Amino acid sequence: MAGGIAGTMLVDGAKQWAQGKRPSVGDLLLTPANARKIADRLATMRGAAMKLGQLMSMDTGDFLPPELADILGRLRADAQHMPQGQLRNVLNENWGRGWEKRFKSFDFKPIAAASIGQVHRARTLDGRDLAIKVQYPGVRQSIDSDVDNVASLIKLTGLLPPGIDIDPMLADAKAQLHEEADYAHEAAHLARFGELLAGSADFHVPALHADLTTPDILAMDYIESIAIEDTADMDGEVRDRIVRLAVELLLRELFDFRLMQTDPNFANYRFDPATGRLVLLDFGATRVVTDRVSDAYRTLLRGGLSRDLAQMREGGLALGMLHPDAPENHKVAVLGMFDTAFEPLRLDAPFDFTSNEMTMELRDEGMAFAKERTFWQIPPVDTLFIQRKIGGVFLLGSRLKANLNVHRLIRDAL
């Protein structure tokens, strides 16, 4: 993949130099032709590399050019599934030969295929209608090398300053992906969220079936539902309610549950039109939220809503978004971005998720900030994962064109 992209960059760069232009590495790297190469390759690689592409593909067009977002968007649906022989081997190893006798039916064609595993529908002899998630062979063994290869690609682009050390973040990423690849670990979080949301009229968490669950196989209820993106053409009232539920759940995870599912992939949300409930899937990326982090977010949000710069600074320092040793102009710039983000949320009125005025302003501030490489830092991994979830919920609101009083939801949660 790297060789093919480098070849394209050399050809494109030579053409632009011949025309008297001086293209940057970033301009040559982020082209539709290269995005297509990346998408094609990551769709076959699966695992950690494909997960990176899925996160990139969630952009709504405010940050990535539309043609790149469309190409990378294939990664949410185009994962290549296992051949039936390989699938049978995984099932035999986990359930033992003769496992078919426990089932009335098992559909070998997957109903979904993602970065780490694929999902099959099955019905047991005792009448349970199940979704069976089966992990691709070799995923656990490939995680470390996948992350290292992606890191090498990032470093080769020159997008990061030479002095910044991303190794601690890479180690955390590897640890998180190893947890996601342990379906027994995910099963425990699935069961816990089922308890936390039991009896809810708004959320539906599939029940765990522990007798069929192993580190490589996760068995849960099959729930009839539609992809969350398919609700984009529904009435505004339905779309607004879906996003309201996603925001409310995020705030409950942060302040009440102290437990958060941090993977914002849209495929992890589905909608049941018959009951109006939001179906929650995939709890592999669940992380405990410590009291310290929860309290720091409370301080940051209170400061943001009241435009109290001292509180925003206190929350930002506690979360590692501000570094105590950073020069004052650096801190002021970060606080300015906080202020930009909070400005529309201070109004006790509906927030239009489709308005790109704030996101474009933040993008411009962020790009200007990124060019100042004298004091780059990476926030703590707990903060990064929570910010990933917050960003994912915002992108969901943008995708569904929601209009929602977020101010009131945050205020009530605080």
C-alpha positions in Angstrom: 0.0 0.0 0.0 2.8 2.4 1.0 4.7 1.6 -2.3 1.6 2.3 -4.4 0.8 5.6 -2.7 4.5 6.7 -2.9 4.5 6.0 -6.6 1.3 8.0 -7.1 2.8 10.9 -5.1 6.0 10.9 -7.1 4.1 11.0 -10.4 1.7 13.7 -9.2 4.5 15.7 -7.6 6.6 15.6 -10.8 3.6 16.9 -12.9 3.0 19.8 -10.5 6.7 20.7 -10.3 6.7 20.7 -14.2 3.9 23.2 -14.0 5.8 25.5 -11.6 3.9 24.5 -8.5 5.4 23.5 -5.2 3.0 20.9 -3.7 3.2 19.9 -0.1 3.4 16.3 1.1 -0.2 16.6 2.6 -1.6 17.8 -0.8 0.1 14.8 -2.6 -1.0 12.3 0.0 -4.7 13.2 0.3 -5.9 12.6 -3.2 -8.9 10.5 -4.4 -6.5 8.1 -6.1 -4.6 7.5 -2.9 -7.8 7.3 -0.8 -9.0 4.6 -3.2 -5.8 2.6 -2.8 -6.0 3.0 1.0 -9.7 1.9 1.1 -9.1 -1.1 -1.2 -6.1 -2.2 0.9 -7.7 -1.7 4.4 -10.8 -3.5 3.3 -8.8 -6.7 2.8 -6.5 -6.2 5.8 -9.2 -5.9 8.5 -8.1 -5.5 12.1 -6.5 -2.4 13.5 -5.6 -0.9 10.1 -9.2 -1.1 8.8 -10.5 0.4 12.1 -8.4 3.5 11.5 -9.9 3.9 8.1 -13.4 3.5 9.6 -12.7 6.4 12.0 -11.4 8.5 9.1 -14.5 7.8 7.1 -17.0 9.1 9.7 -16.2 12.7 8.7 -19.2 14.6 7.4 -17.4 16.6 4.7 -16.5 19.6 6.8 -12.9 18.4 7.2 -12.2 15.8 4.5 -13.1 16.6 0.8 -16.4 14.8 -0.1 -14.7 12.5 -2.6 -12.3 11.2 0.0 -15.0 10.8 2.6 -17.1 8.8 0.1 -14.3 6.5 -0.8 -13.3 5.9 2.8 -17.0 5.4 3.7 -16.9 2.1 2.0 -14.9 0.8 4.9 -18.0 0.7 7.1 -19.7 -1.8 4.8 -17.1 -3.4 2.5 -15.1 -5.6 4.8 -14.4 -9.0 3.1 -15.9 -11.9 5.0 -14.4 -15.2 5.7 -14.7 -18.1 3.3 -17.1 -20.8 4.7 -14.2 -23.3 5.2 -12.3 -20.8 7.4 -15.5 -19.9 9.3 -16.2 -23.6 10.0 -12.7 -24.0 11.4 -13.3 -21.1 13.8 -16.6 -22.6 15.0 -15.2 -26.1 15.3 -12.3 -24.8 17.4 -14.6 -22.8 19.8 -17.7 -25.0 20.0 -16.3 -28.4 19.1 -17.2 -30.6 16.2 -20.9 -31.4 15.9 -21.9 -27.9 17.1 -24.5 -27.9 14.3 -26.7 -30.2 16.4 -27.4 -27.3 18.8 -28.9 -25.2 16.1 -32.1 -25.3 14.1 -30.5 -23.0 11.5 -27.2 -21.2 11.0 -26.8 -18.7 8.1 -23.3 -19.0 6.9 -23.7 -15.8 4.9 -22.9 -12.9 7.3 -25.4 -10.2 7.9 -22.5 -7.8 8.8 -18.8 -7.8 8.4 -16.6 -5.3 10.2 -12.9 -4.7 11.2 -12.4 -7.5 13.8 -15.2 -9.9 13.1 -18.4 -10.8 11.2 -22.0 -11.4 12.3 -24.2 -14.4 11.5 -27.9 -15.0 12.3 -28.8 -18.3 13.9 -31.6 -20.1 15.7 -31.0 -22.6 18.4 -33.1 -25.8 18.9 -34.6 -24.2 22.1 -35.9 -21.3 20.0 -33.4 -18.5 20.6 -33.0 -16.1 17.7 -29.3 -15.0 17.9 -26.7 -12.8 16.3 -23.4 -14.6 16.5 -20.3 -12.5 16.1 -17.3 -14.5 15.0 -13.7 -13.1 15.1 -11.4 -13.3 12.0 -8.5 -15.7 12.6 -5.2 -14.0 13.3 -6.6 -10.6 14.4 -5.1 -10.7 17.8 -1.7 -11.7 16.4 -1.8 -8.8 13.9 -2.8 -5.9 16.2 0.7 -4.9 17.2 2.2 -5.1 13.7 -0.8 -3.3 12.2 -0.5 -0.4 14.7 3.3 -0.2 14.1 2.8 -0.1 10.3 0.1 2.6 10.5 2.4 4.6 12.8 5.3 4.2 10.3 3.0 5.5 7.6 2.1 8.5 9.7 5.7 9.3 10.6 6.8 8.9 6.9 4.3 11.6 5.9 6.1 14.2 8.0 2.7 15.4 9.4 4.0 15.2 13.0 6.8 17.3 14.5 10.1 15.4 14.9 10.1 15.9 18.7 6.6 14.5 19.5 6.6 11.0 21.0 3.5 9.1 19.9 4.8 5.8 21.3 2.8 6.0 24.6 -0.4 6.6 22.7 0.4 3.7 20.3 0.9 1.4 23.3 -2.5 2.4 24.7 -4.0 1.9 21.3 -2.6 -1.7 21.1 -3.9 -2.4 24.6 -7.4 -1.1 23.7 -7.5 -3.2 20.5 -6.4 -6.3 22.4 -9.3 -5.8 24.7 -11.7 -5.3 21.8 -10.5 -8.5 20.3 -11.4 -10.4 23.5 -15.1 -11.2 23.1 -15.2 -12.6 26.7 -14.2 -9.1 27.8 -16.8 -7.5 25.6 -19.5 -9.9 26.8 -19.0 -8.6 30.4 -19.5 -5.0 29.2 -22.5 -6.1 27.1 -24.1 -7.7 30.2 -23.3 -4.6 32.4 -24.9 -2.1 30.0 -27.9 -4.5 29.8 -28.2 -4.1 33.5 -27.7 -0.3 33.5 -30.4 0.2 30.8 -32.8 -2.6 31.9 -36.4 -1.7 31.4 -35.6 1.4 29.4 -38.2 2.6 27.0 -35.6 4.3 24.9 -32.7 1.9 24.6 -32.4 -1.8 23.8 -29.2 -3.7 24.6 -29.1 -7.3 23.2 -29.1 -10.0 25.9 -25.9 -12.0 26.2 -26.0 -15.8 25.7 -23.0 -16.9 27.8 -23.3 -20.6 26.9 -22.2 -19.9 23.3 -19.7 -17.1 24.0 -15.9 -17.6 24.0 -13.0 -15.2 23.5 -13.5 -15.6 19.7 -17.3 -15.8 19.5 -20.0 -13.5 21.0 -23.6 -14.7 21.1 -26.4 -12.2 21.7 -30.1 -11.6 20.9 -30.9 -10.8 17.3 -32.9 -7.5 17.2 -34.8 -6.5 14.1 -33.6 -3.0 13.4 -32.3 -0.6 10.7 -29.0 1.2 10.2 -28.9 4.5 12.1 -28.0 6.3 8.9 -31.2 5.0 7.3 -33.2 7.3 9.6 -31.8 10.4 7.9 -34.9 10.5 5.6 -37.4 10.2 8.5 -39.3 13.1 10.1 -37.3 15.7 11.9 -39.0 14.8 15.2 -37.7 11.2 14.9 -34.2 12.3 14.0 -34.0 14.9 16.8 -35.1 12.3 19.3 -32.5 9.8 18.2 -29.7 12.3 18.6 -31.2 13.5 21.9 -31.0 9.9 23.2 -27.4 9.6 22.0 -26.4 12.8 23.8 -28.3 11.9 27.0 -26.6 8.4 27.0 -23.2 10.0 26.5 -23.8 12.3 29.5 -25.1 9.4 31.6 -22.0 7.4 30.7 -19.7 10.3 31.7 -21.4 11.4 34.9 -23.7 8.5 36.2 -22.4 5.2 34.9 -18.8 6.2 34.9 -18.5 3.6 32.1 -18.4 4.6 28.4 -18.6 2.8 25.1 -16.0 4.9 23.3 -16.2 3.6 19.7 -18.3 6.2 17.8 -18.7 4.1 14.6 -22.3 4.7 13.3 -22.7 0.9 12.9 -22.8 0.6 16.7 -26.2 2.3 16.7 -29.3 0.9 15.1 -33.0 1.9 15.3 -36.0 -0.2 15.9 -38.9 1.6 14.1 -41.5 -0.7 15.7 -40.6 0.3 19.3 -38.8 3.6 18.7 -35.8 2.4 20.7 -32.2 3.0 20.0 -30.4 -0.4 19.7 -26.8 -0.4 21.1 -24.2 -2.7 19.8 -20.5 -3.5 20.2 -19.1 -2.8 23.7 -15.5 -3.9 23.0 -14.2 -0.3 23.4 -15.8 0.2 26.7 -13.7 2.1 29.3 -14.1 3.0 32.9 -14.4 6.7 33.5 -12.5 7.6 36.7 -14.0 10.1 39.2 -11.1 12.5 38.5 -11.9 12.5 34.7 -15.6 12.8 35.3 -15.2 15.7 37.7 -12.8 17.4 35.3 -15.4 17.3 32.5 -18.0 18.6 34.9 -15.7 21.6 35.6 -14.9 22.1 31.9 -18.6 22.0 30.9 -19.7 24.3 33.7 -17.0 26.8 32.7 -17.9 26.5 29.1 -21.7 27.1 29.6 -21.0 30.1 31.9 -18.0 31.4 29.9 -15.9 31.2 33.0 -12.3 31.0 31.6 -10.9 30.1 35.0 -13.1 27.0 35.2 -12.4 26.1 31.6 -8.6 26.4 32.3 -9.0 24.3 35.4 -10.9 21.6 33.6 -8.6 21.7 30.6 -5.5 21.3 32.8 -7.1 18.4 34.7 -7.9 16.6 31.5 -4.5 17.1 29.9 -5.9 19.3 27.1 -3.8 22.1 28.5 -0.2 21.4 29.6 1.0 23.2 32.7 4.4 23.8 31.1 3.0 25.2 27.9 3.6 28.9 27.2 0.8 31.2 28.0 0.0 32.0 24.4 -0.5 28.3 23.8 -2.9 28.0 26.7 -4.8 31.1 25.5 -5.1 29.6 22.0 -6.6 26.3 23.4 -9.0 28.2 25.6 -10.0 30.2 22.5 -10.9 27.0 20.8 -12.9 25.9 23.9 -14.7 29.2 23.8 -15.6 28.8 20.1 -16.9 25.3 20.7 -19.1 26.3 23.6 -20.5 29.5 22.1 -23.5 28.0 20.4 -24.2 25.7 23.4 -24.6 28.7 25.8 -27.9 29.5 24.3 -31.0 27.9 25.8 -32.3 27.1 22.3 -32.1 24.4 19.7 -28.6 23.8 18.3 -28.5 23.2 14.5 -26.0 20.3 14.0 -25.9 21.0 10.3 -24.6 24.6 10.7 -20.9 24.4 9.8 -20.0 27.8 11.0 -18.6 26.6 14.3 -16.9 23.6 12.8 -15.2 25.6 10.0 -14.1 28.2 12.6 -12.7 25.4 14.8 -11.0 23.8 11.8 -9.3 27.1 10.8 -8.2 27.7 14.4 -7.0 24.1 14.7 -5.0 24.2 11.4 -3.4 27.5 12.4 -2.6 26.0 15.8 -1.2 22.8 14.3 1.3 24.8 12.2 2.8 26.2 15.5 4.9 23.1 16.3 7.0 24.5 19.2 4.8 22.9 21.8 2.9 19.9 20.6 1.5 17.4 23.1 -0.7 14.4 23.2 -3.5 14.4 25.9 -3.9 11.4 28.2 -5.5 8.4 26.5 -8.6 8.5 28.7 -9.3 12.0 27.5 -8.6 11.0 23.8 -11.1 8.1 23.9 -13.8 10.3 25.5 -13.2 13.0 23.0 -13.5 10.4 20.2 -17.0 9.5 21.5 -18.0 13.1 21.9 -16.9 13.8 18.3 -18.8 10.7 17.1 -22.0 11.8 18.7 -21.6 15.3 17.1 -21.0 13.7 13.7 -24.2 11.6 14.2 -26.2 14.7 14.9 -24.7 16.3 11.8 -25.5 13.2 9.6 -29.1 13.1 10.9 -29.5 16.9 10.5 -30.7 17.3 14.1 -32.0 20.4 15.7 -31.7 20.0 19.5 -31.5 22.0 22.7 -28.1 20.6 23.8 -27.6 23.4 26.3 -30.5 22.1 28.4 -29.3 18.5 28.2 -25.9 19.5 29.5 -27.3 21.8 32.1 -29.6 19.1 33.5 -26.8 16.5 33.5 -24.6 18.9 35.5 
